[in-house]
């Protein structure tokens, strides 16, 4: 039996083939691994990009305001009682006893008017009264005598009636003359000008020798008297806030001459009507002024503490969106999707606003909403619990 020897060159060739196959397999594995890594990285990059494209927002929980805020309005102080003093008789000012700033009591003399014409009219009226009284006395005597003669049939009934009627007419003229005298005496009493109530003289517009004409039409007032122990405060409240101001409410106010000092006034009356021109209603308050620090006619800044309106919610001003759709708030639902709500501002508090309608207490409001948000967009909520809007 014979055998042929194996050629030496076939063994290396087989080994080379096996090595080539192994290398190819390794290359395929490496390529496959690289492709897999690239696909994984690409998918990861895509997921990261998509995640980063979804905006992250902070939500605010609307807060129930603890107070309704403050309503600041300009007002004016007026005297509790103020009376311009005019002359009731004509003449010349004889004397005056008080000047501006003087405190007077009710009935105290302010000035005296010299009335020569009125004095002559009074003298004439007294003379007419004396004449009428004399005529009436004579007529009475005559009527009584004729009445006595009637009993003896010496005179007729007609003549007695004539004398009686003449006496009645002359007695009536006495009454008329007496009334005229009383009228002139009462008018003469107005020559003495007196204070109508306790107060302060706030104006004097006359002097000794000045011609005084009776009346209050075109004539200048002689004096002005004001009672300043209490003062009235008048303020025009906008129609929207008028229902919130009620009699008995208290308001604080300041005046420029006493910076930092606050005074308290109480609402005592409302006009119960709206001025069509200004859209406001007039409110009257009362303030005690025992030290007379406050001056009638002064400008004041009033501060009303407003009650909380039902349904009012407070959010930061940074949540508001002003665009071509109007005033809106962006909210996030339970699926983290964006929904816009039109709202109405009841009061602007600066860094916060009070929303009167369009918002619910359970809403999650986006604070400082990013640009480009659209209805239905998905967002990431930075704080799931949200923050309360305790601003302002």
C-alpha positions as CSV (number, residue, x, y, z in Angstrom):
1,X,0.0,0.0,0.0
2,X,1.4,3.3,-1.0
3,X,0.5,6.7,0.2
4,X,1.2,10.1,-1.3
5,X,2.6,12.7,1.0
6,X,0.6,15.9,1.6
7,X,2.1,18.9,0.0
8,X,3.6,21.2,2.4
9,X,1.9,24.3,0.8
10,X,-1.7,23.2,1.5
11,X,-1.6,23.6,5.3
12,X,-0.7,27.3,5.3
13,X,-3.3,28.0,2.7
14,X,-6.0,26.4,4.9
15,X,-4.9,28.3,7.9
16,X,-5.0,31.5,5.9
17,X,-8.5,30.8,4.8
18,X,-9.6,30.2,8.4
19,X,-7.9,33.4,9.5
20,X,-9.6,35.4,6.6
21,X,-13.0,34.1,7.6
22,X,-12.4,35.0,11.2
23,X,-11.2,38.4,10.3
24,X,-14.3,38.9,8.1
25,X,-16.5,37.8,10.9
26,X,-14.7,40.2,13.3
27,X,-15.0,43.0,10.7
28,X,-18.7,42.3,10.3
29,X,-19.2,42.3,14.1
30,X,-17.3,45.6,14.4
31,X,-19.3,47.2,11.6
32,X,-22.6,45.9,13.1
33,X,-21.6,47.2,16.6
34,X,-20.7,50.6,15.1
35,X,-24.0,50.8,13.2
36,X,-25.9,49.8,16.3
37,X,-24.1,52.4,18.4
38,X,-24.8,55.0,15.8
39,X,-28.4,54.1,15.6
40,X,-28.7,54.1,19.4
41,X,-26.9,57.5,19.6
42,X,-29.1,58.9,16.9
43,X,-32.3,57.7,18.6
44,X,-31.0,59.1,21.9
45,X,-30.1,62.4,20.3
46,X,-33.6,62.5,18.7
47,X,-35.3,61.8,22.0
48,X,-33.2,64.4,23.8
49,X,-33.9,67.0,21.1
50,X,-37.6,66.3,21.2
51,X,-37.5,66.5,25.0
52,X,-35.6,69.8,24.9
53,X,-38.1,71.2,22.4
54,X,-40.9,70.9,25.0
55,X,-40.7,74.0,27.1
56,X,-40.4,73.8,30.9
57,X,-42.8,76.1,32.7
58,X,-43.4,77.2,36.3
59,X,-47.1,77.2,37.4
60,X,-48.8,79.5,39.9
61,X,-51.8,78.7,42.0
62,X,-54.3,81.6,42.0
63,X,-54.7,83.0,45.6
64,X,-57.7,84.3,47.4
65,X,-56.8,87.9,48.3
66,X,-56.7,88.6,52.0
67,X,-58.1,92.2,51.3
68,X,-59.7,94.0,48.4
69,X,-56.7,96.4,48.1
70,X,-56.7,100.2,48.5
71,X,-58.6,102.8,46.5
72,X,-56.7,106.1,46.5
73,X,-58.6,109.2,45.5
74,X,-58.2,113.0,45.7
75,X,-60.6,114.8,47.9
76,X,-61.4,118.3,49.3
77,X,-61.9,119.5,52.9
78,X,-64.8,121.8,53.6
79,X,-66.0,123.5,56.7
80,X,-68.7,121.7,58.7
81,X,-70.8,124.9,58.5
82,X,-69.9,127.9,56.4
83,X,-71.9,131.1,56.0
84,X,-71.2,134.2,53.8
85,X,-72.5,137.2,55.7
86,X,-74.3,139.8,53.5
87,X,-76.0,143.1,54.5
88,X,-79.8,143.1,55.0
89,X,-79.9,146.9,55.1
90,X,-78.2,149.6,53.0
91,X,-76.0,152.3,54.4
92,X,-72.4,152.9,55.3
93,X,-70.2,150.7,57.4
94,X,-69.8,152.4,60.8
95,X,-67.4,150.0,62.4
96,X,-66.2,146.4,62.4
97,X,-64.9,144.4,65.4
98,X,-63.5,141.2,63.9
99,X,-60.9,140.3,61.3
100,X,-59.9,137.0,59.5
101,X,-58.7,134.3,61.9
102,X,-60.8,135.7,64.9
103,X,-62.9,133.2,66.7
104,X,-66.4,134.3,67.4
105,X,-69.4,133.1,69.3
106,X,-73.0,132.8,68.1
107,X,-74.6,136.3,68.3
108,X,-71.3,138.1,68.7
109,X,-71.2,141.6,67.0
110,X,-69.2,141.7,63.8
111,X,-69.9,145.1,62.5
112,X,-72.4,148.1,62.6
113,X,-74.0,149.7,59.6
114,X,-75.0,153.4,59.7
115,X,-78.5,153.6,58.1
116,X,-79.7,157.3,57.9
117,X,-82.3,156.6,55.3
118,X,-83.8,153.7,57.2
119,X,-83.8,155.8,60.4
120,X,-85.9,158.5,58.6
121,X,-88.3,155.8,57.3
122,X,-88.7,154.5,60.8
123,X,-89.4,158.0,62.2
124,X,-92.0,158.6,59.5
125,X,-93.6,155.2,60.2
126,X,-93.8,156.0,64.0
127,X,-95.4,159.4,63.1
128,X,-97.9,157.7,60.8
129,X,-98.6,155.2,63.7
130,X,-99.3,158.1,66.1
131,X,-101.6,159.8,63.6
132,X,-103.5,156.6,63.0
133,X,-103.8,156.0,66.8
134,X,-105.2,159.5,67.3
135,X,-107.7,159.1,64.4
136,X,-108.8,155.8,65.8
137,X,-109.2,157.2,69.3
138,X,-111.4,160.0,68.0
139,X,-113.4,157.6,65.9
140,X,-113.9,155.3,68.9
141,X,-115.2,158.2,71.0
142,X,-117.6,159.4,68.3
143,X,-118.9,155.8,67.7
144,X,-119.6,155.4,71.4
145,X,-121.5,158.7,71.6
146,X,-123.7,157.9,68.6
147,X,-124.4,154.5,70.1
148,X,-125.6,156.2,73.3
149,X,-127.8,158.6,71.3
150,X,-129.4,155.7,69.4
151,X,-131.1,154.6,72.7
152,X,-133.1,157.9,72.8
153,X,-133.9,157.8,69.0
154,X,-131.9,161.1,68.5
155,X,-130.0,159.5,65.6
156,X,-130.7,157.0,63.1
157,X,-129.4,153.4,63.0
158,X,-127.6,154.2,59.7
159,X,-125.6,157.1,61.3
160,X,-124.6,154.9,64.2
161,X,-123.4,152.2,61.7
162,X,-121.4,154.8,59.8
163,X,-119.6,155.9,62.9
164,X,-118.9,152.3,64.0
165,X,-117.6,151.4,60.5
166,X,-115.3,154.5,60.5
167,X,-113.8,153.4,63.9
168,X,-113.2,149.9,62.6
169,X,-111.4,151.3,59.5
170,X,-109.2,153.6,61.6
171,X,-108.4,150.8,64.0
172,X,-107.3,148.7,61.0
173,X,-105.0,151.6,59.9
174,X,-103.5,151.6,63.3
175,X,-102.7,147.9,63.0
176,X,-101.2,148.5,59.6
177,X,-99.1,151.4,60.8
178,X,-97.9,149.3,63.8
179,X,-96.9,146.5,61.4
180,X,-94.9,148.9,59.3
181,X,-93.1,150.2,62.4
182,X,-92.4,146.7,63.5
183,X,-91.0,145.8,60.0
184,X,-88.7,148.8,60.0
185,X,-87.6,148.1,63.6
186,X,-86.7,144.5,62.6
187,X,-84.9,145.8,59.5
188,X,-83.0,148.3,61.7
189,X,-81.8,145.4,63.9
190,X,-79.9,144.1,60.8
191,X,-77.7,147.2,61.0
192,X,-75.9,145.2,63.7
193,X,-74.2,142.3,62.0
194,X,-73.7,139.3,64.2
195,X,-72.2,135.8,64.0
196,X,-74.8,133.1,63.1
197,X,-72.9,130.4,65.0
198,X,-69.6,129.7,66.8
199,X,-66.8,129.7,64.3
200,X,-63.8,131.4,62.7
201,X,-63.8,134.5,60.5
202,X,-62.4,133.3,57.2
203,X,-63.0,136.5,55.2
204,X,-63.6,140.2,55.7
205,X,-64.4,142.2,52.5
206,X,-65.4,145.6,53.8
207,X,-64.0,148.5,55.8
208,X,-65.2,151.6,57.7
209,X,-67.1,154.1,55.4
210,X,-67.7,151.6,52.7
211,X,-71.1,151.9,50.9
212,X,-73.2,148.9,51.8
213,X,-76.0,147.7,49.6
214,X,-78.5,145.2,50.9
215,X,-78.8,141.8,49.2
216,X,-76.8,138.8,48.2
217,X,-77.0,138.9,44.4
218,X,-74.2,140.9,42.8
219,X,-73.1,142.4,46.1
220,X,-69.9,141.2,47.8
221,X,-70.2,139.4,51.1
222,X,-69.0,141.4,54.1
223,X,-67.7,138.5,56.2
224,X,-67.5,134.7,56.0
225,X,-67.8,132.6,59.1
226,X,-66.9,128.9,59.2
227,X,-67.2,126.2,61.9
228,X,-64.0,124.1,61.8
229,X,-64.2,121.9,64.9
230,X,-65.5,119.3,62.4
231,X,-64.8,119.2,58.7
232,X,-66.5,117.6,55.8
233,X,-64.5,115.6,53.2
234,X,-65.9,115.4,49.7
235,X,-64.6,112.8,47.2
236,X,-65.8,111.6,43.9
237,X,-65.8,107.7,43.8
238,X,-65.8,106.0,40.4
239,X,-69.0,104.1,39.6
240,X,-67.3,100.7,39.7
241,X,-66.3,101.2,43.3
242,X,-69.4,103.1,44.5
243,X,-71.1,99.9,45.8
244,X,-68.1,99.1,48.0
245,X,-68.3,102.4,50.0
246,X,-71.0,102.5,52.6
247,X,-72.1,104.8,55.4
248,X,-70.1,104.1,58.6
249,X,-66.9,103.0,56.7
250,X,-63.7,104.6,57.7
251,X,-61.1,106.0,55.4
252,X,-57.6,107.3,56.1
253,X,-56.3,110.5,54.4
254,X,-53.1,112.6,54.2
255,X,-52.6,116.3,53.5
256,X,-49.4,117.8,51.9
257,X,-48.7,120.1,54.8
258,X,-48.3,117.2,57.3
259,X,-46.3,114.5,55.4
260,X,-46.4,111.1,57.1
261,X,-49.4,112.0,59.3
262,X,-52.6,110.2,58.7
263,X,-56.1,111.3,59.6
264,X,-59.3,109.2,59.9
265,X,-62.6,110.2,58.4
266,X,-65.9,108.4,58.5
267,X,-68.4,108.1,55.6
268,X,-71.6,109.8,56.5
269,X,-73.5,110.1,53.2
270,X,-73.5,109.2,49.5
271,X,-75.2,111.1,46.7
272,X,-76.9,107.9,45.5
273,X,-76.5,109.1,41.9
274,X,-73.8,109.0,39.2
275,X,-72.5,112.2,37.6
276,X,-73.0,111.6,33.8
277,X,-70.1,113.7,32.9
278,X,-67.5,112.2,35.2
279,X,-68.9,108.7,35.9
280,X,-68.5,109.2,39.6
281,X,-70.7,109.5,42.7
282,X,-70.1,112.1,45.4
283,X,-69.3,110.7,48.9
284,X,-69.2,112.8,52.1
285,X,-67.1,112.0,55.1
286,X,-66.7,113.6,58.4
287,X,-63.5,114.3,60.4
288,X,-63.0,115.7,63.8
289,X,-60.6,118.7,63.9
290,X,-60.2,119.6,67.6
291,X,-56.7,121.2,67.1
292,X,-57.8,123.0,63.9
293,X,-54.8,121.5,62.1
294,X,-56.9,120.9,59.0
295,X,-58.0,123.8,57.0
296,X,-61.2,124.1,54.9
297,X,-60.5,124.0,51.2
298,X,-57.4,121.8,51.6
299,X,-56.6,119.1,49.1
300,X,-56.4,115.6,50.6
301,X,-55.4,112.1,49.5
302,X,-58.0,109.5,50.6
303,X,-57.3,105.8,51.0
304,X,-60.3,103.4,51.1
305,X,-59.7,99.8,52.3
306,X,-61.9,97.9,49.9
307,X,-63.6,94.6,50.7
308,X,-62.8,91.4,48.8
309,X,-65.3,90.8,45.9
310,X,-66.7,87.3,45.6
311,X,-64.8,85.2,43.0
312,X,-61.8,87.5,42.9
313,X,-58.4,85.8,42.5
314,X,-54.9,87.3,42.7
315,X,-52.0,86.3,40.3
316,X,-48.7,87.9,39.7
317,X,-48.6,90.5,36.9
318,X,-45.9,88.4,35.2
319,X,-48.6,85.8,34.2
320,X,-50.5,88.2,32.0
321,X,-50.4,87.9,28.2
322,X,-51.3,90.9,26.0
323,X,-51.6,90.1,22.4
324,X,-54.0,90.4,19.4
325,X,-56.4,88.1,21.3
326,X,-56.7,90.5,24.2
327,X,-55.8,89.9,27.8
328,X,-55.3,86.2,28.6
329,X,-53.7,83.8,31.0
330,X,-51.9,80.5,30.0
331,X,-53.0,77.6,32.1
332,X,-51.9,73.9,32.2
333,X,-54.4,71.1,32.5
334,X,-53.9,67.6,34.1
335,X,-52.3,66.3,30.9
336,X,-49.7,69.2,30.9
337,X,-51.3,70.8,27.9
338,X,-51.6,74.5,27.5
339,X,-55.0,76.3,27.4
340,X,-55.5,80.1,27.2
341,X,-58.2,81.8,29.2
342,X,-59.5,85.4,28.6
343,X,-59.7,87.3,31.9
344,X,-60.8,90.6,33.2
345,X,-58.7,92.6,35.6
346,X,-60.6,94.0,38.6
347,X,-57.7,95.9,40.2
348,X,-54.1,96.5,39.3
349,X,-51.9,96.3,42.4
350,X,-48.6,96.8,40.6
351,X,-46.7,93.5,40.9
352,X,-49.9,91.6,41.1
353,X,-53.4,91.9,39.7
354,X,-56.8,90.8,40.9
355,X,-58.8,88.9,38.4
356,X,-62.5,89.4,38.5
357,X,-63.7,86.9,35.9
358,X,-62.3,84.1,33.6
359,X,-60.2,82.3,36.1
360,X,-60.9,79.4,38.5
361,X,-59.2,78.8,41.9
362,X,-58.2,75.3,40.7
363,X,-56.4,76.5,37.6
364,X,-52.6,76.2,37.2
365,X,-51.4,79.4,35.7
366,X,-48.1,79.6,33.9
367,X,-45.8,82.3,35.3
368,X,-43.8,84.3,32.7
369,X,-45.1,82.2,29.8
370,X,-42.5,81.7,27.1
371,X,-43.0,83.1,23.6
372,X,-44.4,80.8,21.0
373,X,-46.8,78.9,23.2
374,X,-49.9,77.8,21.4
375,X,-53.2,76.3,22.4
376,X,-52.8,72.5,23.1
377,X,-49.0,72.6,23.4
378,X,-47.4,70.0,25.7
379,X,-45.1,71.4,28.4
380,X,-43.0,70.2,31.3
381,X,-44.1,71.6,34.7
382,X,-41.2,72.5,36.8
383,X,-43.2,72.3,40.0
384,X,-46.1,70.0,40.0
385,X,-47.5,71.3,43.2
386,X,-47.3,74.9,42.0
387,X,-46.7,78.0,43.9
388,X,-49.3,80.2,45.6
389,X,-49.6,83.7,44.1
390,X,-49.0,85.6,47.3
391,X,-47.9,88.8,45.6
392,X,-48.8,92.4,46.3
